Amino acid sequence: MTIHENLLGGPPPTHLPDDPEPRELLAKGTSPAEVAARYPASSLAWAQLADDAFERKAAVESYARTGYHRGLDALRRSGWKGHGPVPWEKGATCGCALSAAVAS
């Protein structure tokens, strides 16, 4: 038996394809608003907008919910059927998970 083996059966994990452009722009210091405008499907850009709003003690829900739903859209495009594991990993899944955490 391997570590993290799914003993209950079910669908295989869904992995999102890497989306390096928004991640690289954010790492270079480009404003999250500019990145979200250029890449509106990027959950990471919306999660960063939500995080920045939280730091300013401003309303975060609209940013976080947008990021969460963009993440769900990406998961569905990758074959996710609404159930099954979505592993946390750096990169593509990160923005969806961060948005979901902020939205909750």
FIGU-461424 format. One record per atom (N, C-alpha, C, O): residue in three letters; residue number from 1; x, y, z; atom name. Coordinates in Angstrom, 2 decimals, decimal comma. Example, Ala and Ser with C-alpha at 12.3 -4.5 7.8 and 13.67 -1.06 7.14 Angstrom:
2
residu; num; x; y; z; atome
ALA; 1; 13,19; -5,69; 7,80; N
ALA; 1; 12,30; -4,50; 7,80; CA
ALA; 1; 13,20; -3,30; 7,80; C
ALA; 1; 14,24; -3,32; 8,46; O
SER; 2; 12,85; -2,25; 7,08; N
SER; 2; 13,67; -1,06; 7,14; CA
SER; 2; 12,90; 0,03; 7,87; C
SER; 2; 13,41; 1,14; 8,04; O
***
This chain:
104
residu; num; x; y; z; atome
MET; 1; 0,85; -1,18; 0,00; N
MET; 1; 0,00; 0,00; 0,00; CA
MET; 1; 0,89; 1,24; 0,00; C
MET; 1; 1,89; 1,30; 0,72; O
THR; 2; 0,52; 2,21; -0,81; N
THR; 2; 1,27; 3,46; -0,85; CA
THR; 2; 0,61; 4,50; 0,04; C
THR; 2; -0,57; 4,40; 0,37; O
ILE; 3; 1,36; 5,49; 0,41; N
ILE; 3; 0,82; 6,59; 1,21; CA
ILE; 3; -0,18; 7,35; 0,35; C
ILE; 3; 0,05; 7,55; -0,84; O
HIS; 4; -1,27; 7,78; 0,94; N
HIS; 4; -2,32; 8,57; 0,29; CA
HIS; 4; -3,12; 7,76; -0,73; C
HIS; 4; -3,78; 8,35; -1,59; O
GLU; 5; -3,07; 6,45; -0,66; N
GLU; 5; -3,88; 5,64; -1,56; CA
GLU; 5; -5,34; 5,75; -1,14; C
GLU; 5; -5,65; 5,67; 0,04; O
ASN; 6; -6,22; 5,94; -2,09; N
ASN; 6; -7,64; 6,05; -1,84; CA
ASN; 6; -8,21; 4,65; -1,65; C
ASN; 6; -8,38; 3,91; -2,62; O
LEU; 7; -8,52; 4,27; -0,41; N
LEU; 7; -9,02; 2,94; -0,11; CA
LEU; 7; -10,51; 2,79; -0,38; C
LEU; 7; -11,04; 1,67; -0,37; O
LEU; 8; -11,19; 3,89; -0,63; N
LEU; 8; -12,63; 3,84; -0,85; CA
LEU; 8; -13,00; 3,77; -2,33; C
LEU; 8; -14,18; 3,69; -2,66; O
GLY; 9; -12,05; 3,79; -3,18; N
GLY; 9; -12,36; 3,80; -4,61; CA
GLY; 9; -12,75; 5,20; -5,05; C
GLY; 9; -12,45; 6,17; -4,35; O
GLY; 10; -13,41; 5,31; -6,16; N
GLY; 10; -13,83; 6,61; -6,65; CA
GLY; 10; -12,96; 7,08; -7,79; C
GLY; 10; -12,04; 6,38; -8,23; O
PRO; 11; -13,25; 8,28; -8,26; N
PRO; 11; -12,52; 8,79; -9,42; CA
PRO; 11; -11,07; 9,13; -9,05; C
PRO; 11; -10,76; 9,37; -7,88; O
PRO; 12; -10,20; 9,15; -10,04; N
PRO; 12; -8,82; 9,54; -9,78; CA
PRO; 12; -8,75; 11,03; -9,47; C
PRO; 12; -9,69; 11,77; -9,76; O
PRO; 13; -7,65; 11,48; -8,89; N
PRO; 13; -7,50; 12,91; -8,59; CA
PRO; 13; -7,56; 13,75; -9,87; C
PRO; 13; -7,11; 13,33; -10,93; O
THR; 14; -8,12; 14,93; -9,73; N
THR; 14; -8,15; 15,88; -10,84; CA
THR; 14; -7,05; 16,90; -10,61; C
THR; 14; -6,98; 17,53; -9,56; O
HIS; 15; -6,18; 17,05; -11,59; N
HIS; 15; -5,09; 18,02; -11,53; CA
HIS; 15; -5,34; 19,12; -12,55; C
HIS; 15; -5,69; 18,85; -13,69; O
LEU; 16; -5,16; 20,35; -12,11; N
LEU; 16; -5,32; 21,47; -13,03; CA
LEU; 16; -4,03; 21,69; -13,82; C
LEU; 16; -2,94; 21,50; -13,28; O
PRO; 17; -4,15; 22,09; -15,08; N
PRO; 17; -2,94; 22,43; -15,83; CA
PRO; 17; -2,32; 23,69; -15,25; C
PRO; 17; -3,01; 24,55; -14,71; O
ASP; 18; -1,01; 23,79; -15,38; N
ASP; 18; -0,31; 24,96; -14,88; CA
ASP; 18; -0,74; 26,19; -15,66; C
ASP; 18; -1,01; 26,12; -16,86; O
ASP; 19; -0,79; 27,31; -14,98; N
ASP; 19; -1,16; 28,59; -15,58; CA
ASP; 19; -0,09; 29,60; -15,19; C
ASP; 19; -0,32; 30,44; -14,32; O
PRO; 20; 1,10; 29,53; -15,83; N
PRO; 20; 2,25; 30,28; -15,34; CA
PRO; 20; 2,19; 31,80; -15,54; C
PRO; 20; 2,78; 32,53; -14,74; O
GLU; 21; 1,51; 32,28; -16,56; N
GLU; 21; 1,55; 33,72; -16,85; CA
GLU; 21; 1,05; 34,57; -15,68; C
GLU; 21; 1,76; 35,47; -15,24; O
PRO; 22; -0,16; 34,31; -15,15; N
PRO; 22; -0,62; 35,13; -14,02; CA
PRO; 22; 0,28; 34,99; -12,79; C
PRO; 22; 0,56; 35,97; -12,10; O
ARG; 23; 0,73; 33,77; -12,52; N
ARG; 23; 1,60; 33,53; -11,37; CA
ARG; 23; 2,90; 34,32; -11,49; C
ARG; 23; 3,36; 34,93; -10,52; O
GLU; 24; 3,48; 34,33; -12,68; N
GLU; 24; 4,74; 35,05; -12,89; CA
GLU; 24; 4,54; 36,56; -12,79; C
GLU; 24; 5,38; 37,26; -12,22; O
LEU; 25; 3,44; 37,06; -13,34; N
LEU; 25; 3,17; 38,49; -13,24; CA
LEU; 25; 3,00; 38,92; -11,79; C
LEU; 25; 3,53; 39,95; -11,37; O
LEU; 26; 2,26; 38,13; -11,01; N
LEU; 26; 2,08; 38,46; -9,60; CA
LEU; 26; 3,42; 38,41; -8,85; C
LEU; 26; 3,68; 39,25; -7,99; O
ALA; 27; 4,25; 37,43; -9,18; N
ALA; 27; 5,55; 37,31; -8,53; CA
ALA; 27; 6,45; 38,50; -8,85; C
ALA; 27; 7,30; 38,88; -8,05; O
LYS; 28; 6,26; 39,10; -10,03; N
LYS; 28; 7,06; 40,27; -10,42; CA
LYS; 28; 6,53; 41,56; -9,81; C
LYS; 28; 7,14; 42,61; -9,96; O
GLY; 29; 5,39; 41,49; -9,12; N
GLY; 29; 4,84; 42,68; -8,48; CA
GLY; 29; 3,75; 43,38; -9,24; C
GLY; 29; 3,33; 44,47; -8,85; O
THR; 30; 3,27; 42,78; -10,33; N
THR; 30; 2,15; 43,37; -11,06; CA
THR; 30; 0,93; 43,36; -10,16; C
THR; 30; 0,70; 42,40; -9,43; O
SER; 31; 0,15; 44,42; -10,21; N
SER; 31; -1,02; 44,51; -9,33; CA
SER; 31; -2,00; 43,38; -9,64; C
SER; 31; -2,23; 43,05; -10,80; O
PRO; 32; -2,60; 42,79; -8,60; N
PRO; 32; -3,58; 41,73; -8,83; CA
PRO; 32; -4,75; 42,18; -9,69; C
PRO; 32; -5,30; 41,38; -10,46; O
ALA; 33; -5,14; 43,45; -9,58; N
ALA; 33; -6,24; 43,95; -10,41; CA
ALA; 33; -5,87; 43,90; -11,89; C
ALA; 33; -6,69; 43,54; -12,73; O
GLU; 34; -4,64; 44,27; -12,21; N
GLU; 34; -4,18; 44,23; -13,59; CA
GLU; 34; -4,09; 42,79; -14,10; C
GLU; 34; -4,46; 42,50; -15,24; O
VAL; 35; -3,61; 41,89; -13,24; N
VAL; 35; -3,49; 40,48; -13,64; CA
VAL; 35; -4,89; 39,88; -13,85; C
VAL; 35; -5,11; 39,16; -14,82; O
ALA; 36; -5,82; 40,19; -12,95; N
ALA; 36; -7,19; 39,67; -13,10; CA
ALA; 36; -7,86; 40,23; -14,35; C
ALA; 36; -8,65; 39,54; -15,00; O
ALA; 37; -7,54; 41,47; -14,69; N
ALA; 37; -8,11; 42,06; -15,91; CA
ALA; 37; -7,56; 41,37; -17,16; C
ALA; 37; -8,30; 41,14; -18,12; O
ARG; 38; -6,27; 41,03; -17,14; N
ARG; 38; -5,66; 40,37; -18,29; CA
ARG; 38; -6,00; 38,88; -18,35; C
ARG; 38; -6,14; 38,31; -19,43; O
TYR; 39; -6,13; 38,25; -17,17; N
TYR; 39; -6,39; 36,81; -17,07; CA
TYR; 39; -7,58; 36,58; -16,14; C
TYR; 39; -7,40; 36,11; -15,02; O
PRO; 40; -8,80; 36,91; -16,58; N
PRO; 40; -9,96; 36,81; -15,68; CA
PRO; 40; -10,28; 35,39; -15,21; C
PRO; 40; -11,00; 35,22; -14,23; O
ALA; 41; -9,76; 34,38; -15,88; N
ALA; 41; -10,00; 33,00; -15,47; CA
ALA; 41; -9,01; 32,53; -14,39; C
ALA; 41; -9,11; 31,40; -13,91; O
SER; 42; -8,06; 33,38; -14,01; N
SER; 42; -7,04; 33,00; -13,04; CA
SER; 42; -7,57; 33,08; -11,61; C
SER; 42; -7,82; 34,17; -11,09; O
SER; 43; -7,73; 31,94; -10,98; N
SER; 43; -8,15; 31,92; -9,57; CA
SER; 43; -7,12; 32,60; -8,68; C
SER; 43; -7,47; 33,25; -7,70; O
LEU; 44; -5,85; 32,44; -9,03; N
LEU; 44; -4,79; 33,01; -8,19; CA
LEU; 44; -4,87; 34,53; -8,15; C
LEU; 44; -4,69; 35,12; -7,09; O
ALA; 45; -5,15; 35,16; -9,28; N
ALA; 45; -5,27; 36,63; -9,31; CA
ALA; 45; -6,43; 37,08; -8,43; C
ALA; 45; -6,30; 38,05; -7,68; O
TRP; 46; -7,57; 36,38; -8,51; N
TRP; 46; -8,72; 36,75; -7,69; CA
TRP; 46; -8,46; 36,48; -6,21; C
TRP; 46; -8,90; 37,25; -5,35; O
ALA; 47; -7,75; 35,40; -5,91; N
ALA; 47; -7,40; 35,12; -4,51; CA
ALA; 47; -6,50; 36,21; -3,96; C
ALA; 47; -6,64; 36,61; -2,80; O
GLN; 48; -5,57; 36,70; -4,78; N
GLN; 48; -4,68; 37,78; -4,34; CA
GLN; 48; -5,46; 39,07; -4,14; C
GLN; 48; -5,19; 39,82; -3,20; O
LEU; 49; -6,43; 39,35; -5,02; N
LEU; 49; -7,29; 40,51; -4,83; CA
LEU; 49; -8,05; 40,41; -3,50; C
LEU; 49; -8,17; 41,39; -2,77; O
ALA; 50; -8,56; 39,22; -3,20; N
ALA; 50; -9,27; 39,01; -1,93; CA
ALA; 50; -8,34; 39,20; -0,75; C
ALA; 50; -8,72; 39,82; 0,24; O
ASP; 51; -7,13; 38,67; -0,85; N
ASP; 51; -6,17; 38,81; 0,24; CA
ASP; 51; -5,80; 40,28; 0,46; C
ASP; 51; -5,72; 40,73; 1,60; O
ASP; 52; -5,58; 41,00; -0,62; N
ASP; 52; -5,26; 42,42; -0,50; CA
ASP; 52; -6,42; 43,20; 0,12; C
ASP; 52; -6,20; 44,07; 0,96; O
ALA; 53; -7,64; 42,88; -0,28; N
ALA; 53; -8,82; 43,53; 0,30; CA
ALA; 53; -8,92; 43,22; 1,80; C
ALA; 53; -9,27; 44,09; 2,60; O
PHE; 54; -8,62; 41,99; 2,17; N
PHE; 54; -8,65; 41,61; 3,59; CA
PHE; 54; -7,63; 42,43; 4,38; C
PHE; 54; -7,93; 42,89; 5,48; O
GLU; 55; -6,44; 42,60; 3,82; N
GLU; 55; -5,40; 43,40; 4,49; CA
GLU; 55; -5,85; 44,84; 4,69; C
GLU; 55; -5,49; 45,48; 5,68; O
ARG; 56; -6,63; 45,36; 3,75; N
ARG; 56; -7,14; 46,74; 3,85; CA
ARG; 56; -8,41; 46,81; 4,69; C
ARG; 56; -8,98; 47,89; 4,87; O
LYS; 57; -8,85; 45,66; 5,19; N
LYS; 57; -10,10; 45,55; 5,94; CA
LYS; 57; -11,30; 45,97; 5,09; C
LYS; 57; -12,26; 46,56; 5,58; O
ALA; 58; -11,23; 45,65; 3,80; N
ALA; 58; -12,31; 45,93; 2,86; CA
ALA; 58; -13,08; 44,63; 2,60; C
ALA; 58; -12,69; 43,56; 3,07; O
ALA; 59; -14,17; 44,74; 1,87; N
ALA; 59; -14,98; 43,57; 1,55; CA
ALA; 59; -14,19; 42,62; 0,65; C
ALA; 59; -13,63; 43,04; -0,37; O
VAL; 60; -14,16; 41,36; 1,02; N
VAL; 60; -13,38; 40,37; 0,26; CA
VAL; 60; -14,25; 39,37; -0,48; C
VAL; 60; -13,77; 38,70; -1,40; O
GLU; 61; -15,51; 39,24; -0,10; N
GLU; 61; -16,32; 38,13; -0,58; CA
GLU; 61; -16,44; 38,09; -2,11; C
GLU; 61; -16,34; 37,01; -2,69; O
SER; 62; -16,65; 39,21; -2,75; N
SER; 62; -16,84; 39,18; -4,22; CA
SER; 62; -15,58; 38,69; -4,92; C
SER; 62; -15,67; 37,93; -5,88; O
TYR; 63; -14,39; 39,12; -4,46; N
TYR; 63; -13,14; 38,66; -5,07; CA
TYR; 63; -12,96; 37,16; -4,82; C
TYR; 63; -12,63; 36,40; -5,74; O
ALA; 64; -13,17; 36,74; -3,57; N
ALA; 64; -12,96; 35,34; -3,22; CA
ALA; 64; -13,93; 34,43; -3,95; C
ALA; 64; -13,54; 33,37; -4,45; O
ARG; 65; -15,19; 34,83; -4,03; N
ARG; 65; -16,18; 34,00; -4,71; CA
ARG; 65; -15,89; 33,91; -6,21; C
ARG; 65; -16,08; 32,85; -6,82; O
THR; 66; -15,42; 35,00; -6,80; N
THR; 66; -15,06; 34,97; -8,22; CA
THR; 66; -13,90; 33,99; -8,44; C
THR; 66; -13,94; 33,18; -9,36; O
GLY; 67; -12,88; 34,07; -7,58; N
GLY; 67; -11,75; 33,15; -7,70; CA
GLY; 67; -12,16; 31,71; -7,51; C
GLY; 67; -11,69; 30,82; -8,23; O
TYR; 68; -13,04; 31,47; -6,54; N
TYR; 68; -13,53; 30,12; -6,28; CA
TYR; 68; -14,28; 29,58; -7,50; C
TYR; 68; -14,06; 28,43; -7,91; O
HIS; 69; -15,14; 30,39; -8,09; N
HIS; 69; -15,91; 29,93; -9,24; CA
HIS; 69; -15,05; 29,78; -10,49; C
HIS; 69; -15,31; 28,89; -11,31; O
ARG; 70; -14,03; 30,63; -10,66; N
ARG; 70; -13,10; 30,42; -11,78; CA
ARG; 70; -12,35; 29,11; -11,58; C
ARG; 70; -12,05; 28,41; -12,55; O
GLY; 71; -12,04; 28,77; -10,33; N
GLY; 71; -11,39; 27,49; -10,04; CA
GLY; 71; -12,29; 26,31; -10,35; C
GLY; 71; -11,84; 25,31; -10,91; O
LEU; 72; -13,57; 26,42; -9,98; N
LEU; 72; -14,52; 25,35; -10,32; CA
LEU; 72; -14,64; 25,18; -11,83; C
LEU; 72; -14,70; 24,06; -12,33; O
ASP; 73; -14,67; 26,29; -12,55; N
ASP; 73; -14,72; 26,22; -14,01; CA
ASP; 73; -13,51; 25,46; -14,56; C
ASP; 73; -13,64; 24,60; -15,43; O
ALA; 74; -12,32; 25,78; -14,03; N
ALA; 74; -11,10; 25,12; -14,49; CA
ALA; 74; -11,11; 23,64; -14,13; C
ALA; 74; -10,68; 22,80; -14,92; O
LEU; 75; -11,61; 23,31; -12,95; N
LEU; 75; -11,70; 21,90; -12,55; CA
LEU; 75; -12,62; 21,13; -13,50; C
LEU; 75; -12,31; 20,02; -13,92; O
ARG; 76; -13,75; 21,72; -13,81; N
ARG; 76; -14,69; 21,05; -14,72; CA
ARG; 76; -14,09; 20,87; -16,11; C
ARG; 76; -14,29; 19,83; -16,74; O
ARG; 77; -13,35; 21,87; -16,60; N
ARG; 77; -12,68; 21,73; -17,89; CA
ARG; 77; -11,63; 20,63; -17,86; C
ARG; 77; -11,30; 20,05; -18,89; O
SER; 78; -11,11; 20,33; -16,66; N
SER; 78; -10,09; 19,28; -16,51; CA
SER; 78; -10,71; 17,91; -16,22; C
SER; 78; -9,98; 16,95; -15,97; O
GLY; 79; -12,04; 17,81; -16,27; N
GLY; 79; -12,69; 16,52; -16,14; CA
GLY; 79; -13,31; 16,23; -14,79; C
GLY; 79; -13,86; 15,14; -14,60; O
TRP; 80; -13,24; 17,15; -13,85; N
TRP; 80; -13,82; 16,94; -12,52; CA
TRP; 80; -15,34; 16,94; -12,63; C
TRP; 80; -15,91; 17,79; -13,31; O
LYS; 81; -15,99; 15,99; -11,97; N
LYS; 81; -17,44; 15,84; -12,07; CA
LYS; 81; -18,17; 16,28; -10,80; C
LYS; 81; -19,32; 15,90; -10,59; O
GLY; 82; -17,52; 17,07; -9,98; N
GLY; 82; -18,17; 17,56; -8,76; CA
GLY; 82; -17,84; 16,73; -7,54; C
GLY; 82; -18,29; 17,05; -6,44; O
HIS; 83; -17,08; 15,68; -7,72; N
HIS; 83; -16,64; 14,87; -6,58; CA
HIS; 83; -15,31; 14,23; -6,94; C
HIS; 83; -14,91; 14,17; -8,10; O
GLY; 84; -14,64; 13,78; -5,92; N
GLY; 84; -13,34; 13,17; -6,13; CA
GLY; 84; -12,24; 14,11; -5,66; C
GLY; 84; -12,47; 15,31; -5,48; O
PRO; 85; -11,06; 13,56; -5,46; N
PRO; 85; -9,97; 14,36; -4,89; CA
PRO; 85; -9,43; 15,41; -5,86; C
PRO; 85; -9,31; 15,18; -7,07; O
VAL; 86; -9,09; 16,55; -5,29; N
VAL; 86; -8,40; 17,61; -6,00; CA
VAL; 86; -7,18; 17,94; -5,13; C
VAL; 86; -7,29; 18,73; -4,19; O
PRO; 87; -6,04; 17,36; -5,44; N
PRO; 87; -4,87; 17,53; -4,58; CA
PRO; 87; -4,42; 18,99; -4,50; C
PRO; 87; -4,42; 19,72; -5,50; O
TRP; 88; -4,04; 19,40; -3,28; N
TRP; 88; -3,43; 20,72; -3,10; CA
TRP; 88; -2,02; 20,63; -3,61; C
TRP; 88; -1,27; 19,71; -3,25; O
GLU; 89; -1,64; 21,54; -4,43; N
GLU; 89; -0,27; 21,59; -4,93; CA
GLU; 89; 0,03; 23,03; -5,27; C
GLU; 89; -0,88; 23,82; -5,54; O
LYS; 90; 1,29; 23,36; -5,27; N
LYS; 90; 1,66; 24,72; -5,65; CA
LYS; 90; 1,35; 24,90; -7,12; C
LYS; 90; 1,49; 23,97; -7,92; O
GLY; 91; 0,93; 26,07; -7,47; N
GLY; 91; 0,64; 26,36; -8,87; CA
GLY; 91; -0,84; 26,45; -9,13; C
GLY; 91; -1,54; 27,25; -8,50; O
ALA; 92; -1,33; 25,66; -10,04; N
ALA; 92; -2,68; 25,82; -10,56; CA
ALA; 92; -3,77; 25,68; -9,52; C
ALA; 92; -4,68; 26,50; -9,49; O
THR; 93; -3,71; 24,68; -8,67; N
THR; 93; -4,79; 24,45; -7,70; CA
THR; 93; -4,75; 25,47; -6,57; C
THR; 93; -5,76; 25,68; -5,90; O
CYS; 94; -3,63; 26,08; -6,36; N
CYS; 94; -3,42; 26,99; -5,25; CA
CYS; 94; -4,44; 28,13; -5,23; C
CYS; 94; -5,02; 28,41; -4,18; O
GLY; 95; -4,67; 28,78; -6,36; N
GLY; 95; -5,60; 29,91; -6,40; CA
GLY; 95; -7,01; 29,51; -6,06; C
GLY; 95; -7,71; 30,24; -5,36; O
CYS; 96; -7,45; 28,36; -6,55; N
CYS; 96; -8,80; 27,88; -6,24; CA
CYS; 96; -8,93; 27,61; -4,75; C
CYS; 96; -9,92; 28,01; -4,13; O
ALA; 97; -7,95; 26,93; -4,18; N
ALA; 97; -8,00; 26,60; -2,76; CA
ALA; 97; -7,93; 27,85; -1,89; C
ALA; 97; -8,65; 27,94; -0,89; O
LEU; 98; -7,08; 28,80; -2,25; N
LEU; 98; -7,00; 30,04; -1,49; CA
LEU; 98; -8,30; 30,83; -1,56; C
LEU; 98; -8,76; 31,38; -0,56; O
SER; 99; -8,90; 30,88; -2,73; N
SER; 99; -10,17; 31,58; -2,88; CA
SER; 99; -11,26; 30,92; -2,05; C
SER; 99; -12,07; 31,60; -1,42; O
ALA; 100; -11,29; 29,60; -2,06; N
ALA; 100; -12,29; 28,88; -1,27; CA
ALA; 100; -12,08; 29,14; 0,22; C
ALA; 100; -13,05; 29,30; 0,97; O
ALA; 101; -10,84; 29,18; 0,66; N
ALA; 101; -10,56; 29,42; 2,07; CA
ALA; 101; -10,98; 30,82; 2,49; C
ALA; 101; -11,55; 31,00; 3,57; O
VAL; 102; -10,72; 31,80; 1,65; N
VAL; 102; -11,09; 33,18; 1,98; CA
VAL; 102; -12,60; 33,35; 1,94; C
VAL; 102; -13,16; 34,08; 2,75; O
ALA; 103; -13,27; 32,67; 1,01; N
ALA; 103; -14,72; 32,81; 0,86; CA
ALA; 103; -15,47; 32,16; 2,02; C
ALA; 103; -16,62; 32,53; 2,28; O
SER; 104; -14,86; 31,22; 2,70; N
SER; 104; -15,59; 30,52; 3,76; CA
SER; 104; -15,55; 31,25; 5,08; C
SER; 104; -16,12; 30,78; 6,06; O
***
